[in-house]
Amino acid sequence: MNQAHLMAQVKKMQAEMTKAQEELANTVVTGSAAGGAVTVEASCDQRLKRVRIGKEAVDLEDLETLEDLVTVAVNDALSKASDTAQKRMASVTGGMRIPGLM
């Protein structure tokens, strides 16, 4: 394999990674807790987009439970976002693990 061919492949992979990162920034996943009483939407570039809390999740006498539900929903959404991002980037890199990439 000559150097020019290798450089062309690297540029192509860079372009594909940039496109994948843009797509991931626009891909939103949802995490939830308590059967959907608390839902969180996050983009696959690890940014929270929305938190929804149903009235049934709010008990002014027990805010600690609400805090726990929000934490569970956020972690669920971020886990799904991370999994989606890893799968998408693996399709670009051919499964190679590149440090610092997602």
N, C-alpha and C positions, 0 to 999 in steps of 0.2 A: 504494500500500500504506500503510495507516494505522499509526500507532505501536502501537496495541493489538494489531493482528494480528502485527506484527513481534516484539513482546515475547512473545506466545504461542508463536511459532515458536522463539524463542531458548530459552524454558523447555522446550519439547519436545525440542530438540536437547540441552540440558543433561541432561535425564533419560535420553535415549538414550545419551549419552556415559558417564554414570555406570553405566548397565547394561552397556555394552560393556566398560568398565574392570573391572567385577566379573567378567564372563565371562572376560576375558583373564587375570585373576588365577587363575582356576580351570582354564585351558587349559594343558596340559602338552605340550611337544614334546620330542623326543629327538634328541640329537646323538651322533655316534659317530666312532670312529677305529679303524684297523687291523681293518676288517671286523667291528666290534662287540666287539673285545677290551676296549675302553674305551667306555662309554656314559655320557651325562650327560642328566639330565632337568631342564628349566627351565620355569618358568611364563612366560606371555607378558607378564607384567609385570616380566620380567628378573630373576627370582629363581631361583637354583639349588635344585633339590629333592632330587636324588640323583646320586651319582657311583658307577658300578660299574666295577670293574677286574677283568677275568678273570685267572686264574692265568697264562695264556699271555702276558700283557702284562708280567709281572713278571720282571725279571732283575736280581738284586741287584748284579751286576757292571756294569749299564748303566741306572742310574736316570734318566739324562738322556733316554733314549728314552721312558721312561714319562712323564716330565714333559712331553715334547713331545706325546705321545698325549693326555694329559689336556687340554693347552692346545687341541689341535685339536678335541677333542670338545666342550669348553666353547664355543669359538668357533662351532662348527657349531650347537649348541643355541641359543645367543644370537642367531645370525643368523636361524634359523628362527622364534624367538620374536618378533624384531623385524619380520620380514616378515609374520607372522600378525597382529601388532598393527596394523601400518600398513594392511593390507588391511581389517581390521575397523573401524578408526577412519575410514578413507576412506568406508566404506559409511554411516557415521553423518553425516559432514560433507559428503557429496556430492563428495568429492575435494578440497575446499578444504584448503590447508595452514594449520593454525592453530599459530603458534609456541608452544612449550612443551607441546604435546599429543603425547604418546608420541614 
